[in-house]
Amino acid sequence: MNSFSLLCCLIVGALTLGAPVSSDAQERAPSLGTKGTTKTGKAADTGGRARLKLEPLDLSIEPEVQLKMSVSLGDLPEAPSVQRAQAASLWQALNTSPEDVLRDAQRVQALTTDMGKLRDATIRNKKQLTDLRLQLAQAQESRAQWRNAFLAVLAITLLLVLLAWRRSAVRVREADWWNAKHPTMRSKDM
């Protein structure tokens, strides 16, 4: 036994030494086979009080664990950070009150609910983004079609203008009847 256990036994024994023993406890004592019984099974006459023999405390017994003096804390072996984190979380779990545990459980429940809502919102936003990209692609395709149609109409219009100009140039030459005899003079005037 170490000195602390012995001291505790002494204190408990000293507290019970002065306490009177009830008659019920005296009647049970023989059936338990205690040292205070006679051969007939009756309780020995102790004067109605419990007797406790105490041995003196031997202070010469050295403690089992000895602490070593050190100048710095750096001499201690370092535990891995994972082990430290586990020890810290275990210490925190041991020191939390039931109200804190309930509060943390409610907070976790609220965070779980919020995460579900955020997940749903993210899914909706992704769907809306996909729809908007589809609409943008359709709008760009439609715009390209309109641009191509406009360019085709513009090309056809330019072609028709060119044809009309060529025809009018041919008619003007045919209308110049007075200049038909001397084609060289016409080229000099222009």
ZAMARGU-4260 file (C-alpha; in steps of 0.2 Angstrom, whole numbers, plus 5000, padded with zeros to 4 digits):
<rodrens>
0) 5000/5000/5000 | 5006/5017/4996 | 5006/5031/5009 | 4991/5040/5002 | 4980/5024/5003
5) 4986/5021/5021 | 4983/5039/5026 | 4965/5037/5019 | 4962/5021/5029 | 4968/5030/5045
10) 4956/5044/5042 | 4941/5033/5039 | 4946/5022/5054 | 4947/5037/5065 | 4930/5043/5060
15) 4922/5026/5063 | 4931/5023/5079 | 4920/5034/5089 | 4904/5029/5081 | 4892/5018/5091
20) 4888/5001/5084 | 4869/4998/5081 | 4861/4982/5089 | 4857/4976/5071 | 4875/4977/5066
25) 4880/4967/5082 | 4867/4953/5077 | 4874/4952/5059 | 4892/4951/5065 | 4892/4933/5070
30) 4884/4927/5054 | 4897/4936/5044 | 4911/4927/5053 | 4920/4941/5060 | 4934/4940/5073
35) 4924/4947/5087 | 4913/4931/5088 | 4914/4917/5101 | 4913/4899/5097 | 4895/4898/5100
40) 4892/4911/5087 | 4887/4925/5098 | 4896/4942/5097 | 4910/4945/5110 | 4907/4958/5123
45) 4915/4974/5116 | 4905/4986/5127 | 4894/4991/5112 | 4908/5000/5102 | 4918/4994/5087
50) 4936/4991/5090 | 4949/4996/5077 | 4968/4993/5079 | 4979/5005/5070 | 4996/5003/5065
55) 5008/5017/5065 | 5012/5026/5049 | 5029/5021/5042 | 5035/5037/5033 | 5052/5029/5028
60) 5043/5021/5013 | 5048/5030/4998 | 5035/5035/4985 | 5035/5024/4969 | 5036/5038/4957
65) 5050/5051/4958 | 5050/5067/4949 | 5066/5073/4941 | 5071/5091/4942 | 5074/5100/4925
70) 5079/5117/4920 | 5068/5118/4904 | 5053/5110/4897 | 5062/5106/4881 | 5069/5090/4889
75) 5051/5082/4888 | 5048/5070/4874 | 5037/5077/4861 | 5021/5069/4857 | 5015/5069/4839
80) 5003/5083/4834 | 4989/5070/4831 | 4991/5062/4848 | 4991/5080/4856 | 4975/5084/4846
85) 4967/5068/4852 | 4972/5071/4870 | 4965/5089/4869 | 4949/5083/4862 | 4947/5069/4875
90) 4951/5082/4889 | 4938/5094/4882 | 4925/5080/4880 | 4928/5075/4898 | 4927/5093/4905
95) 4911/5098/4895 | 4895/5099/4905 | 4878/5091/4899 | 4871/5108/4894 | 4886/5111/4883
100) 4884/5094/4875 | 4866/5098/4871 | 4870/5115/4865 | 4883/5107/4853 | 4871/5094/4847
105) 4858/5108/4843 | 4872/5117/4834 | 4877/5102/4824 | 4859/5099/4820 | 4857/5117/4814
110) 4873/5116/4804 | 4867/5100/4796 | 4851/5108/4791 | 4860/5123/4784 | 4872/5112/4774
115) 4857/5102/4767 | 4849/5119/4762 | 4865/5125/4754 | 4867/5109/4745 | 4849/5111/4738
120) 4853/5129/4733 | 4869/5124/4725 | 4860/5111/4714 | 4847/5123/4709 | 4860/5136/4705
125) 4869/5123/4694 | 4853/5119/4685 | 4849/5138/4682 | 4867/5141/4676 | 4866/5126/4664
130) 4849/5133/4658 | 4857/5150/4655 | 4872/5143/4646 | 4859/5134/4634 | 4850/5150/4632
135) 4866/5159/4628 | 4871/5146/4615 | 4854/5147/4607 | 4855/5166/4607 | 4872/5166/4599
140) 4867/5153/4586 | 4851/5164/4582 | 4862/5180/4581 | 4874/5171/4569 | 4859/5165/4559
145) 4853/5183/4558 | 4870/5190/4554 | 4872/5177/4540 | 4854/5181/4533 | 4858/5200/4533
150) 4875/5197/4524 | 4866/5186/4511 | 4853/5200/4508 | 4866/5213/4507 | 4876/5203/4495
155) 4860/5200/4484 | 4856/5218/4485 | 4874/5223/4480 | 4873/5211/4465 | 4856/5218/4460
160) 4863/5236/4461 | 4879/5230/4451 | 4868/5222/4437 | 4856/5238/4437 | 4871/5249/4435
165) 4879/5238/4421 | 4862/5238/4412 | 4860/5256/4413 | 4878/5259/4406 | 4874/5248/4391
170) 4858/5258/4388 | 4867/5274/4389 | 4879/5268/4376 | 4865/5263/4365 | 4856/5280/4367
175) 4872/5289/4362 | 4867/5288/4343 | 4877/5303/4338 | 4893/5296/4345 | 4891/5279/4337
180) 4902/5283/4322 | 4917/5288/4331 | 4921/5276/4345 | 4938/5283/4348 | 4931/5301/4352
185) 4920/5294/4365 | 4935/5286/4374 | 4945/5302/4374 | 4930/5312/4382 | 4929/5301/4396
</rodrens>
